[in-house]
Amino acid sequence: MQVYINGETKNFPEDVLNLYQLLQLLELEPEQAGIAVALDRRVIHRQLWPTTEVFSGCQVEIVRAVQGG
């Protein structure tokens, strides 16, 4: 399945079912603070990631807060 992540097309196995699993496949820690996710231009609250389904063609934006100056 193809998913657009931060403007780039990525291919994933068809068994990706939800945002939580998608973040794990991207080697991000879904439990880590400072991550925000939007699906098709809607911000999805963290507690809904495990139940929010991802389909082929979805647009996902992932924002991570970083320290620095």
Backbone as CSV, one residue per row, in Angstrom:
resi,resn,N_x,N_y,N_z,CA_x,CA_y,CA_z,C_x,C_y,C_z
1,MET,0.842,-1.170,0.000,0.000,0.000,0.000,0.886,1.232,0.000
2,GLN,0.451,2.274,-0.683,1.201,3.525,-0.736,0.573,4.542,0.209
3,VAL,1.437,5.149,1.013,1.009,6.193,1.939,1.947,7.375,1.729
4,TYR,1.401,8.568,1.744,2.202,9.777,1.590,2.567,10.281,2.982
5,ILE,3.853,10.282,3.279,4.321,10.692,4.602,5.204,11.920,4.445
6,ASN,4.751,13.034,5.029,5.464,14.303,4.937,5.838,14.617,3.492
7,GLY,4.897,14.341,2.574,5.083,14.675,1.167,5.806,13.635,0.340
8,GLU,6.278,12.549,0.945,6.982,11.501,0.211,6.137,10.244,0.152
9,THR,6.177,9.578,-0.996,5.452,8.324,-1.145,6.266,7.199,-0.523
10,LYS,5.614,6.438,0.350,6.250,5.275,0.982,5.370,4.068,0.737
11,ASN,5.995,2.920,0.540,5.268,1.670,0.354,5.360,0.829,1.621
12,PHE,4.228,0.256,2.006,4.153,-0.565,3.208,3.389,-1.837,2.891
13,PRO,3.629,-2.872,3.722,2.846,-4.093,3.533,1.364,-3.812,3.776
14,GLU,0.521,-4.586,3.163,-0.922,-4.380,3.283,-1.438,-4.562,4.708
15,ASP,-0.677,-5.195,5.578,-1.191,-5.458,6.918,-1.016,-4.288,7.884
16,VAL,-0.517,-3.147,7.405,-0.480,-1.953,8.255,-1.923,-1.525,8.468
17,LEU,-2.345,-1.485,9.702,-3.746,-1.220,9.974,-4.005,0.115,10.632
18,ASN,-3.049,0.611,11.426,-3.331,1.829,12.183,-2.097,2.721,12.284
19,LEU,-2.318,3.938,12.781,-1.215,4.906,12.892,-0.109,4.426,13.820
20,TYR,-0.486,3.773,14.906,0.509,3.278,15.860,1.483,2.324,15.160
21,GLN,0.949,1.370,14.407,1.793,0.416,13.684,2.628,1.114,12.618
22,LEU,2.051,2.098,11.963,2.785,2.844,10.943,4.001,3.542,11.550
23,LEU,3.822,4.173,12.698,4.947,4.835,13.366,6.031,3.833,13.730
24,GLN,5.634,2.655,14.184,6.614,1.617,14.510,7.396,1.201,13.268
25,LEU,6.717,1.056,12.126,7.405,0.696,10.885,8.378,1.783,10.439
26,LEU,8.085,3.014,10.805,8.976,4.133,10.484,10.092,4.290,11.513
27,GLU,10.167,3.330,12.433,11.176,3.311,13.495,11.075,4.521,14.407
28,LEU,9.846,4.951,14.650,9.568,6.000,15.627,8.923,5.333,16.835
29,GLU,9.162,5.870,17.993,8.574,5.342,19.214,7.248,6.049,19.464
30,PRO,6.121,5.399,19.215,4.830,6.054,19.396,4.574,6.544,20.823
31,GLU,5.220,5.950,21.798,5.036,6.348,23.196,5.869,7.576,23.563
32,GLN,6.805,7.953,22.712,7.695,9.077,22.987,6.926,10.400,22.933
33,ALA,7.217,11.259,23.880,6.601,12.595,23.889,7.149,13.416,22.722
34,GLY,6.388,14.403,22.296,6.872,15.326,21.282,6.564,14.919,19.857
35,ILE,5.689,13.936,19.656,5.305,13.526,18.309,3.839,13.896,18.098
36,ALA,3.551,14.503,16.954,2.177,14.811,16.573,1.933,14.226,15.185
37,VAL,0.718,13.730,14.965,0.394,13.090,13.695,-0.919,13.647,13.158
38,ALA,-0.911,13.972,11.865,-2.133,14.365,11.168,-2.383,13.346,10.058
39,LEU,-3.619,12.966,9.905,-4.026,12.033,8.857,-5.028,12.756,7.969
40,ASP,-4.677,12.882,6.702,-5.526,13.606,5.745,-5.946,14.969,6.297
41,ARG,-4.962,15.702,6.797,-5.095,17.085,7.283,-5.864,17.224,8.598
42,ARG,-6.050,16.135,9.320,-6.712,16.183,10.631,-5.755,15.680,11.681
43,VAL,-5.523,16.473,12.711,-4.662,16.038,13.805,-5.383,14.922,14.554
44,ILE,-4.664,13.838,14.789,-5.225,12.682,15.486,-4.617,12.621,16.876
45,HIS,-5.458,12.617,17.884,-4.968,12.544,19.266,-4.251,11.222,19.503
46,ARG,-3.197,11.283,20.269,-2.335,10.134,20.536,-3.117,8.897,20.977
47,GLN,-4.097,9.063,21.835,-4.822,7.899,22.338,-5.645,7.203,21.237
48,LEU,-5.832,7.876,20.108,-6.583,7.284,18.994,-5.689,6.607,17.950
49,TRP,-4.375,6.740,18.075,-3.474,6.143,17.088,-3.690,4.635,16.908
50,PRO,-3.847,3.870,17.999,-4.025,2.420,17.803,-5.322,2.038,17.096
51,THR,-6.302,2.911,17.072,-7.582,2.566,16.456,-7.863,3.355,15.176
52,THR,-6.937,4.211,14.758,-7.126,5.004,13.542,-6.514,4.260,12.364
53,GLU,-7.362,3.790,11.472,-6.914,2.995,10.335,-6.243,3.862,9.271
54,VAL,-5.248,3.263,8.635,-4.524,3.910,7.534,-4.799,3.093,6.279
55,PHE,-5.171,3.782,5.211,-5.482,3.129,3.945,-4.527,3.626,2.865
56,SER,-4.422,2.879,1.799,-3.602,3.291,0.672,-4.090,4.644,0.170
57,GLY,-3.153,5.552,-0.089,-3.475,6.889,-0.564,-3.619,7.925,0.529
58,CYS,-3.593,7.495,1.782,-3.706,8.450,2.894,-2.485,9.366,2.925
59,GLN,-2.711,10.584,3.414,-1.623,11.532,3.613,-1.386,11.667,5.116
60,VAL,-0.164,11.379,5.518,0.200,11.432,6.930,1.295,12.464,7.101
61,GLU,1.098,13.361,8.048,2.129,14.332,8.408,2.569,14.014,9.830
62,ILE,3.872,13.884,10.010,4.441,13.565,11.320,5.367,14.712,11.700
63,VAL,5.135,15.265,12.878,5.951,16.362,13.371,6.563,15.921,14.693
64,ARG,7.877,16.122,14.817,8.573,15.780,16.059,9.238,17.027,16.611
65,ALA,9.008,17.262,17.899,9.672,18.366,18.574,11.114,17.961,18.882
66,VAL,12.044,18.890,18.649,13.444,18.627,18.942,14.024,19.777,19.744
67,GLN,14.994,19.448,20.565,15.685,20.474,21.332,16.836,21.025,20.521
68,GLY,17.197,22.220,20.844,18.349,22.797,20.156,18.209,24.294,20.083
69,GLY,19.150,24.871,19.454,19.071,26.317,19.357,19.885,26.853,18.240
